[in-house]
């Protein structure tokens, strides 16, 4: 049919549990302007990628489907020529699919890039298309290559900033420090949005620090040694002091406690946790960080005073969330208290805490299964 009508195939890849997929089906596809454009230009089909023919299509086009919804334009030979992923409102969806028709398809842009086209206006179109298709790895490679060609001061040129600005998220790169030190210049000379830029920088620091301080386990669940890269810790401190962004206090607190853990200064670490928790300075992952810190301490010391203080911290978290629905982080606190009770020789309370943990995990699993079952049975509901 595609060959007979000389049209591309529009393939909507969805799943029944995908909320953005349902929003597209309910709020966007039925609109007259969407129907008029798509019916005039494409042969339109959609498949659930987890059922029937959709399973086979997902296997065939899996490299082009980073998540759901994904929308593909496919030529008469079965080749993907354009793709976007994620929810779009009607004007955006039409504009991005129109670009795929008018020489702006991802396949065409990719071919131009491979042929050596590095014109800034072209690179902006290409990176925008890659981002729309959620082709994260390819996007990062393109941005990284372009950044290597740019002197730091050239980030102040609007066309360069438009291409790479939103992708400067590695705190250990020279570009990141340049952006921190030149935020006001970027706002006034490169048309950077101040609020978005602050959020981007702060989030990048948050995520890097969270990865640095998080507890790691092996495939058997055994706790591994902490990340002891002091150079990175010191580097992050310098960046935090340069920027002094909104969450700087939390970032400093996490790094301080992490170093106290590395130095096995257990009392200092517990004192810091108590202090920063009282002033709500441990951030959005406070409960998880405290739980992981206590678990780590419990694997490194048998000091009963330290263990009892750790137990008090965990019980404080549990009391604060009394009556709330269980989640995995809160459930884990009961697993940790069971561990502490055993180390303190209180087997009775250890069993009680373990039982609460097991009950919470069953409840979480049951709730998840219920949600999935409901979505499978009622795919039109949010």
SULRA-V782247 format. One record per residue. N is the residue number from 1. RES is the residue in one letter. SS is DSSP state (alpha for helix, beta for strand, coil for the rest). PHI is phi in whole degrees, 0 to 359 (none if undefined). D_CENTER is the distance of its C-alpha to the mean C-alpha in Angstrom with 2 decimals. Layout:
n=N res=RES ss=SS phi=PHI d_center=D_CENTER
n=N res=RES ss=SS phi=PHI d_center=D_CENTER
This chain:
n=1 res=X ss=coil phi=none d_center=39.97
n=2 res=X ss=alpha phi=299 d_center=37.55
n=3 res=X ss=alpha phi=291 d_center=40.34
n=4 res=X ss=alpha phi=297 d_center=43.01
n=5 res=X ss=alpha phi=268 d_center=41.26
n=6 res=X ss=coil phi=55 d_center=39.79
n=7 res=X ss=coil phi=233 d_center=36.37
n=8 res=X ss=beta phi=282 d_center=32.84
n=9 res=X ss=beta phi=268 d_center=31.18
n=10 res=X ss=beta phi=264 d_center=28.25
n=11 res=X ss=beta phi=247 d_center=26.21
n=12 res=X ss=beta phi=267 d_center=23.76
n=13 res=X ss=beta phi=262 d_center=21.60
n=14 res=X ss=beta phi=222 d_center=20.56
n=15 res=X ss=coil phi=225 d_center=20.46
n=16 res=X ss=coil phi=289 d_center=22.17
n=17 res=X ss=coil phi=272 d_center=19.29
n=18 res=X ss=coil phi=274 d_center=17.04
n=19 res=X ss=alpha phi=297 d_center=17.44
n=20 res=X ss=alpha phi=299 d_center=16.74
n=21 res=X ss=alpha phi=297 d_center=19.28
n=22 res=X ss=alpha phi=292 d_center=21.76
n=23 res=X ss=alpha phi=295 d_center=21.39
n=24 res=X ss=alpha phi=301 d_center=22.25
n=25 res=X ss=alpha phi=296 d_center=25.17
n=26 res=X ss=alpha phi=275 d_center=26.43
n=27 res=X ss=alpha phi=253 d_center=25.95
n=28 res=X ss=alpha phi=245 d_center=25.85
n=29 res=X ss=coil phi=302 d_center=27.75
n=30 res=X ss=coil phi=286 d_center=30.89
n=31 res=X ss=coil phi=295 d_center=31.40
n=32 res=X ss=alpha phi=304 d_center=34.61
n=33 res=X ss=alpha phi=293 d_center=33.28
n=34 res=X ss=alpha phi=288 d_center=30.52
n=35 res=X ss=alpha phi=300 d_center=33.10
n=36 res=X ss=alpha phi=298 d_center=35.61
n=37 res=X ss=alpha phi=293 d_center=33.38
n=38 res=X ss=alpha phi=290 d_center=31.90
n=39 res=X ss=alpha phi=291 d_center=35.27
n=40 res=X ss=alpha phi=284 d_center=37.06
n=41 res=X ss=alpha phi=245 d_center=34.80
n=42 res=X ss=beta phi=224 d_center=33.22
n=43 res=X ss=beta phi=265 d_center=34.01
n=44 res=X ss=beta phi=259 d_center=31.35
n=45 res=X ss=beta phi=221 d_center=30.11
n=46 res=X ss=beta phi=215 d_center=27.25
n=47 res=X ss=beta phi=218 d_center=26.49
n=48 res=X ss=beta phi=287 d_center=24.56
n=49 res=X ss=coil phi=286 d_center=22.82
n=50 res=X ss=coil phi=244 d_center=23.58
n=51 res=X ss=coil phi=219 d_center=27.26
n=52 res=X ss=coil phi=51 d_center=30.42
n=53 res=X ss=alpha phi=297 d_center=30.43
n=54 res=X ss=alpha phi=298 d_center=26.69
n=55 res=X ss=alpha phi=298 d_center=26.15
n=56 res=X ss=alpha phi=294 d_center=28.29
n=57 res=X ss=alpha phi=295 d_center=26.65
n=58 res=X ss=alpha phi=295 d_center=23.20
n=59 res=X ss=alpha phi=295 d_center=24.77
n=60 res=X ss=alpha phi=288 d_center=26.41
n=61 res=X ss=alpha phi=250 d_center=23.61
n=62 res=X ss=alpha phi=305 d_center=20.62
n=63 res=X ss=alpha phi=296 d_center=19.83
n=64 res=X ss=alpha phi=258 d_center=19.39
n=65 res=X ss=coil phi=240 d_center=17.28
n=66 res=X ss=coil phi=282 d_center=13.56
n=67 res=X ss=coil phi=181 d_center=13.02
n=68 res=X ss=coil phi=232 d_center=15.13
n=69 res=X ss=coil phi=284 d_center=16.98
n=70 res=X ss=beta phi=238 d_center=17.94
n=71 res=X ss=beta phi=239 d_center=21.25
n=72 res=X ss=beta phi=244 d_center=23.49
n=73 res=X ss=beta phi=253 d_center=26.80
n=74 res=X ss=beta phi=237 d_center=29.06
n=75 res=X ss=coil phi=276 d_center=32.50
n=76 res=X ss=coil phi=296 d_center=35.74
n=77 res=X ss=coil phi=266 d_center=35.22
n=78 res=X ss=coil phi=87 d_center=31.90
n=79 res=X ss=coil phi=268 d_center=29.84
n=80 res=X ss=beta phi=284 d_center=26.54
n=81 res=X ss=beta phi=251 d_center=27.22
n=82 res=X ss=beta phi=203 d_center=24.36
n=83 res=X ss=beta phi=205 d_center=21.00
n=84 res=X ss=beta phi=220 d_center=18.37
n=85 res=X ss=beta phi=223 d_center=15.44
n=86 res=X ss=coil phi=101 d_center=14.31
n=87 res=X ss=coil phi=291 d_center=16.63
n=88 res=X ss=coil phi=226 d_center=19.26
n=89 res=X ss=coil phi=284 d_center=22.17
n=90 res=X ss=alpha phi=301 d_center=25.57
n=91 res=X ss=alpha phi=299 d_center=26.40
n=92 res=X ss=alpha phi=292 d_center=23.14
n=93 res=X ss=alpha phi=299 d_center=23.41
n=94 res=X ss=alpha phi=297 d_center=27.05
n=95 res=X ss=alpha phi=297 d_center=26.54
n=96 res=X ss=alpha phi=287 d_center=23.92
n=97 res=X ss=alpha phi=285 d_center=26.10
n=98 res=X ss=alpha phi=295 d_center=29.16
n=99 res=X ss=alpha phi=299 d_center=27.75
n=100 res=X ss=alpha phi=294 d_center=27.50
n=101 res=X ss=alpha phi=277 d_center=31.18
n=102 res=X ss=coil phi=253 d_center=32.44
n=103 res=X ss=coil phi=83 d_center=31.62
n=104 res=X ss=coil phi=252 d_center=28.02
n=105 res=X ss=coil phi=292 d_center=26.59
n=106 res=X ss=alpha phi=300 d_center=23.82
n=107 res=X ss=alpha phi=294 d_center=26.40
n=108 res=X ss=alpha phi=292 d_center=28.88
n=109 res=X ss=alpha phi=297 d_center=26.57
n=110 res=X ss=alpha phi=297 d_center=25.45
n=111 res=X ss=alpha phi=295 d_center=29.16
n=112 res=X ss=alpha phi=296 d_center=30.03
n=113 res=X ss=alpha phi=294 d_center=27.47
n=114 res=X ss=alpha phi=295 d_center=28.81
n=115 res=X ss=coil phi=280 d_center=32.26
n=116 res=X ss=coil phi=108 d_center=31.53
n=117 res=X ss=coil phi=290 d_center=30.89
n=118 res=X ss=coil phi=232 d_center=29.17
n=119 res=X ss=coil phi=299 d_center=30.44
n=120 res=X ss=alpha phi=304 d_center=27.98
n=121 res=X ss=alpha phi=295 d_center=28.38
n=122 res=X ss=alpha phi=294 d_center=27.69
n=123 res=X ss=alpha phi=298 d_center=24.61
n=124 res=X ss=alpha phi=296 d_center=23.20
n=125 res=X ss=alpha phi=296 d_center=23.87
n=126 res=X ss=alpha phi=292 d_center=22.44
n=127 res=X ss=alpha phi=294 d_center=19.11
n=128 res=X ss=alpha phi=296 d_center=18.89
n=129 res=X ss=alpha phi=293 d_center=19.69
n=130 res=X ss=alpha phi=297 d_center=17.19
n=131 res=X ss=alpha phi=294 d_center=14.36
n=132 res=X ss=alpha phi=296 d_center=15.91
n=133 res=X ss=coil phi=269 d_center=16.00
n=134 res=X ss=coil phi=57 d_center=12.38
n=135 res=X ss=coil phi=270 d_center=14.22
n=136 res=X ss=alpha phi=297 d_center=11.66
n=137 res=X ss=alpha phi=297 d_center=13.90
n=138 res=X ss=alpha phi=294 d_center=16.97
n=139 res=X ss=alpha phi=300 d_center=15.73
n=140 res=X ss=alpha phi=298 d_center=14.92
n=141 res=X ss=alpha phi=295 d_center=18.35
n=142 res=X ss=alpha phi=295 d_center=20.13
n=143 res=X ss=alpha phi=296 d_center=18.84
n=144 res=X ss=alpha phi=299 d_center=19.63
n=145 res=X ss=alpha phi=296 d_center=23.06
n=146 res=X ss=alpha phi=292 d_center=23.84
n=147 res=X ss=alpha phi=299 d_center=22.88
n=148 res=X ss=alpha phi=296 d_center=25.35
n=149 res=X ss=coil phi=269 d_center=28.07
n=150 res=X ss=coil phi=257 d_center=27.57
n=151 res=X ss=coil phi=298 d_center=29.38
n=152 res=X ss=alpha phi=303 d_center=27.33
n=153 res=X ss=alpha phi=297 d_center=29.62
n=154 res=X ss=alpha phi=288 d_center=28.98
n=155 res=X ss=alpha phi=295 d_center=25.51
n=156 res=X ss=alpha phi=282 d_center=27.73
n=157 res=X ss=coil phi=280 d_center=28.92
n=158 res=X ss=alpha phi=307 d_center=27.27
n=159 res=X ss=alpha phi=293 d_center=26.96
n=160 res=X ss=alpha phi=289 d_center=25.21
n=161 res=X ss=alpha phi=298 d_center=22.81
n=162 res=X ss=alpha phi=298 d_center=22.02
n=163 res=X ss=alpha phi=282 d_center=21.01
n=164 res=X ss=alpha phi=249 d_center=19.03
n=165 res=X ss=alpha phi=308 d_center=18.40
n=166 res=X ss=alpha phi=289 d_center=14.89
n=167 res=X ss=alpha phi=253 d_center=13.88
n=168 res=X ss=coil phi=273 d_center=15.48
n=169 res=X ss=coil phi=228 d_center=12.69
n=170 res=X ss=coil phi=262 d_center=14.40
n=171 res=X ss=coil phi=299 d_center=16.47
n=172 res=X ss=coil phi=265 d_center=18.99
n=173 res=X ss=coil phi=268 d_center=19.93
n=174 res=X ss=alpha phi=296 d_center=23.10
n=175 res=X ss=alpha phi=296 d_center=21.56
n=176 res=X ss=alpha phi=296 d_center=19.22
n=177 res=X ss=alpha phi=296 d_center=22.33
n=178 res=X ss=alpha phi=301 d_center=24.28
n=179 res=X ss=alpha phi=296 d_center=21.94
n=180 res=X ss=alpha phi=302 d_center=22.09
n=181 res=X ss=alpha phi=280 d_center=25.86
n=182 res=X ss=coil phi=232 d_center=26.37
n=183 res=X ss=alpha phi=304 d_center=24.22
n=184 res=X ss=alpha phi=295 d_center=27.36
n=185 res=X ss=alpha phi=295 d_center=28.75
n=186 res=X ss=alpha phi=295 d_center=25.64
n=187 res=X ss=alpha phi=295 d_center=25.86
n=188 res=X ss=alpha phi=273 d_center=29.55
n=189 res=X ss=alpha phi=255 d_center=29.97
n=190 res=X ss=coil phi=251 d_center=26.85
n=191 res=X ss=coil phi=64 d_center=26.10
n=192 res=X ss=coil phi=291 d_center=22.69
n=193 res=X ss=coil phi=277 d_center=21.55
n=194 res=X ss=alpha phi=300 d_center=21.88
n=195 res=X ss=alpha phi=293 d_center=19.57
n=196 res=X ss=alpha phi=296 d_center=16.67
n=197 res=X ss=alpha phi=293 d_center=17.45
n=198 res=X ss=alpha phi=298 d_center=17.61
n=199 res=X ss=alpha phi=296 d_center=14.26
n=200 res=X ss=alpha phi=299 d_center=12.76
n=201 res=X ss=alpha phi=293 d_center=14.79
n=202 res=X ss=alpha phi=295 d_center=14.30
n=203 res=X ss=alpha phi=296 d_center=10.51
n=204 res=X ss=alpha phi=298 d_center=10.94
n=205 res=X ss=alpha phi=294 d_center=13.61
n=206 res=X ss=alpha phi=304 d_center=11.93
n=207 res=X ss=alpha phi=294 d_center=9.15
n=208 res=X ss=alpha phi=294 d_center=12.03
n=209 res=X ss=alpha phi=292 d_center=14.36
n=210 res=X ss=alpha phi=299 d_center=12.39
n=211 res=X ss=alpha phi=294 d_center=12.16
n=212 res=X ss=alpha phi=293 d_center=15.80
n=213 res=X ss=alpha phi=264 d_center=17.16
n=214 res=X ss=coil phi=290 d_center=15.56
n=215 res=X ss=coil phi=283 d_center=18.16
n=216 res=X ss=coil phi=249 d_center=18.35
n=217 res=X ss=beta phi=231 d_center=20.55
n=218 res=X ss=coil phi=275 d_center=22.32
n=219 res=X ss=coil phi=294 d_center=22.69
n=220 res=X ss=coil phi=262 d_center=25.34
n=221 res=X ss=coil phi=86 d_center=23.39
n=222 res=X ss=coil phi=284 d_center=25.39
n=223 res=X ss=beta phi=285 d_center=23.96
n=224 res=X ss=coil phi=266 d_center=23.80
n=225 res=X ss=coil phi=294 d_center=24.76
n=226 res=X ss=coil phi=287 d_center=22.39
n=227 res=X ss=coil phi=292 d_center=21.08
n=228 res=X ss=coil phi=251 d_center=24.25
n=229 res=X ss=coil phi=282 d_center=23.50
n=230 res=X ss=alpha phi=293 d_center=25.55
n=231 res=X ss=alpha phi=298 d_center=25.34
n=232 res=X ss=alpha phi=293 d_center=21.59
n=233 res=X ss=alpha phi=300 d_center=22.18
n=234 res=X ss=alpha phi=294 d_center=25.01
n=235 res=X ss=alpha phi=297 d_center=23.21
n=236 res=X ss=alpha phi=296 d_center=20.41
n=237 res=X ss=alpha phi=299 d_center=23.26
n=238 res=X ss=alpha phi=299 d_center=24.92
n=239 res=X ss=alpha phi=296 d_center=21.95
n=240 res=X ss=alpha phi=298 d_center=21.50
n=241 res=X ss=alpha phi=291 d_center=25.24
n=242 res=X ss=alpha phi=296 d_center=25.24
n=243 res=X ss=alpha phi=277 d_center=22.67
n=244 res=X ss=coil phi=47 d_center=23.38
n=245 res=X ss=coil phi=282 d_center=20.55
n=246 res=X ss=coil phi=302 d_center=20.10
n=247 res=X ss=coil phi=258 d_center=18.31
n=248 res=X ss=alpha phi=300 d_center=20.51
n=249 res=X ss=alpha phi=298 d_center=22.47
n=250 res=X ss=alpha phi=295 d_center=19.61
n=251 res=X ss=alpha phi=298 d_center=18.48
n=252 res=X ss=alpha phi=296 d_center=22.16
n=253 res=X ss=alpha phi=297 d_center=22.64
n=254 res=X ss=alpha phi=296 d_center=19.96
n=255 res=X ss=alpha phi=291 d_center=21.39
n=256 res=X ss=alpha phi=299 d_center=24.89
n=257 res=X ss=alpha phi=295 d_center=24.45
n=258 res=X ss=alpha phi=298 d_center=22.76
n=259 res=X ss=alpha phi=294 d_center=25.84
n=260 res=X ss=alpha phi=296 d_center=28.12
n=261 res=X ss=alpha phi=293 d_center=26.67
n=262 res=X ss=alpha phi=299 d_center=27.19
n=263 res=X ss=coil phi=277 d_center=30.72
n=264 res=X ss=coil phi=57 d_center=31.32
n=265 res=X ss=coil phi=267 d_center=32.43
n=266 res=X ss=alpha phi=298 d_center=31.63
n=267 res=X ss=alpha phi=295 d_center=33.67
n=268 res=X ss=alpha phi=298 d_center=32.09
n=269 res=X ss=alpha phi=297 d_center=28.59
n=270 res=X ss=alpha phi=294 d_center=29.65
n=271 res=X ss=alpha phi=296 d_center=31.43
n=272 res=X ss=alpha phi=295 d_center=28.44
n=273 res=X ss=alpha phi=301 d_center=26.22
n=274 res=X ss=alpha phi=299 d_center=28.99
n=275 res=X ss=alpha phi=296 d_center=29.46
n=276 res=X ss=alpha phi=289 d_center=25.91
n=277 res=X ss=alpha phi=294 d_center=25.25
n=278 res=X ss=alpha phi=295 d_center=28.38
n=279 res=X ss=coil phi=256 d_center=27.21
n=280 res=X ss=coil phi=53 d_center=23.66
n=281 res=X ss=coil phi=252 d_center=22.32
n=282 res=X ss=coil phi=263 d_center=19.90
n=283 res=X ss=coil phi=81 d_center=17.02
n=284 res=X ss=coil phi=290 d_center=14.74
n=285 res=X ss=coil phi=255 d_center=14.49
n=286 res=X ss=alpha phi=305 d_center=18.23
n=287 res=X ss=alpha phi=297 d_center=19.41
n=288 res=X ss=alpha phi=294 d_center=17.18
n=289 res=X ss=alpha phi=297 d_center=18.13
n=290 res=X ss=alpha phi=296 d_center=21.76
n=291 res=X ss=alpha phi=301 d_center=21.85
n=292 res=X ss=alpha phi=294 d_center=20.55
n=293 res=X ss=alpha phi=296 d_center=23.01
n=294 res=X ss=alpha phi=296 d_center=25.83
n=295 res=X ss=alpha phi=299 d_center=25.24
n=296 res=X ss=alpha phi=295 d_center=25.34
n=297 res=X ss=alpha phi=302 d_center=28.47
n=298 res=X ss=alpha phi=294 d_center=30.09
n=299 res=X ss=alpha phi=273 d_center=29.86
n=300 res=X ss=alpha phi=244 d_center=31.49
n=301 res=X ss=coil phi=215 d_center=34.31
n=302 res=X ss=coil phi=244 d_center=36.95
n=303 res=X ss=coil phi=297 d_center=38.11
n=304 res=X ss=alpha phi=293 d_center=38.87
n=305 res=X ss=alpha phi=294 d_center=38.60
n=306 res=X ss=alpha phi=296 d_center=35.05
n=307 res=X ss=alpha phi=295 d_center=34.20
n=308 res=X ss=alpha phi=293 d_center=35.82
n=309 res=X ss=alpha phi=295 d_center=33.94
n=310 res=X ss=alpha phi=296 d_center=30.67
n=311 res=X ss=alpha phi=299 d_center=31.81
n=312 res=X ss=alpha phi=296 d_center=32.58
n=313 res=X ss=alpha phi=298 d_center=29.09
n=314 res=X ss=alpha phi=294 d_center=27.62
n=315 res=X ss=alpha phi=295 d_center=30.26
n=316 res=X ss=alpha phi=297 d_center=29.51
n=317 res=X ss=alpha phi=298 d_center=25.89
n=318 res=X ss=alpha phi=296 d_center=27.28
n=319 res=X ss=alpha phi=294 d_center=29.98
n=320 res=X ss=alpha phi=295 d_center=27.65
n=321 res=X ss=coil phi=253 d_center=25.83
n=322 res=X ss=coil phi=302 d_center=29.09
n=323 res=X ss=coil phi=88 d_center=29.28
n=324 res=X ss=coil phi=276 d_center=25.57
n=325 res=X ss=coil phi=297 d_center=23.97
n=326 res=X ss=coil phi=290 d_center=22.73
n=327 res=X ss=coil phi=228 d_center=19.15
n=328 res=X ss=alpha phi=295 d_center=18.12
n=329 res=X ss=alpha phi=295 d_center=17.88
n=330 res=X ss=alpha phi=293 d_center=21.30
n=331 res=X ss=alpha phi=299 d_center=22.70
n=332 res=X ss=alpha phi=298 d_center=21.94
n=333 res=X ss=alpha phi=297 d_center=24.05
n=334 res=X ss=alpha phi=287 d_center=27.02
n=335 res=X ss=alpha phi=297 d_center=26.53
n=336 res=X ss=alpha phi=290 d_center=26.65
n=337 res=X ss=alpha phi=294 d_center=29.73
n=338 res=X ss=alpha phi=299 d_center=31.38
n=339 res=X ss=alpha phi=298 d_center=30.89
n=340 res=X ss=alpha phi=294 d_center=32.42
n=341 res=X ss=alpha phi=301 d_center=35.30
n=342 res=X ss=alpha phi=297 d_center=36.18
n=343 res=X ss=alpha phi=294 d_center=36.31
n=344 res=X ss=coil phi=270 d_center=38.53
n=345 res=X ss=coil phi=83 d_center=40.78
n=346 res=X ss=coil phi=257 d_center=40.08
n=347 res=X ss=alpha phi=292 d_center=39.64
n=348 res=X ss=alpha phi=297 d_center=40.33
n=349 res=X ss=alpha phi=289 d_center=37.43
n=350 res=X ss=alpha phi=299 d_center=35.21
n=351 res=X ss=alpha phi=295 d_center=35.98
n=352 res=X ss=alpha phi=296 d_center=35.35
n=353 res=X ss=alpha phi=296 d_center=31.89
n=354 res=X ss=alpha phi=296 d_center=31.06
n=355 res=X ss=alpha phi=295 d_center=32.39
n=356 res=X ss=alpha phi=295 d_center=30.19
n=357 res=X ss=alpha phi=301 d_center=27.10
n=358 res=X ss=alpha phi=299 d_center=28.26
n=359 res=X ss=alpha phi=295 d_center=29.02
n=360 res=X ss=alpha phi=297 d_center=25.62
n=361 res=X ss=alpha phi=293 d_center=23.90
n=362 res=X ss=alpha phi=296 d_center=26.37
n=363 res=X ss=alpha phi=295 d_center=25.72
n=364 res=X ss=alpha phi=297 d_center=21.93
n=365 res=X ss=alpha phi=296 d_center=22.64
n=366 res=X ss=alpha phi=295 d_center=25.38
n=367 res=X ss=alpha phi=295 d_center=23.38
n=368 res=X ss=alpha phi=297 d_center=20.67
n=369 res=X ss=alpha phi=299 d_center=23.53
n=370 res=X ss=alpha phi=294 d_center=25.19
n=371 res=X ss=alpha phi=296 d_center=22.29
n=372 res=X ss=alpha phi=298 d_center=22.01
n=373 res=X ss=alpha phi=298 d_center=25.80
n=374 res=X ss=alpha phi=296 d_center=26.07
n=375 res=X ss=alpha phi=291 d_center=23.71
n=376 res=X ss=alpha phi=292 d_center=25.66
n=377 res=X ss=alpha phi=279 d_center=28.91
n=378 res=X ss=coil phi=229 d_center=28.06
n=379 res=X ss=coil phi=298 d_center=25.68
n=380 res=X ss=coil phi=276 d_center=26.72
n=381 res=X ss=coil phi=273 d_center=25.59
n=382 res=X ss=coil phi=286 d_center=22.36
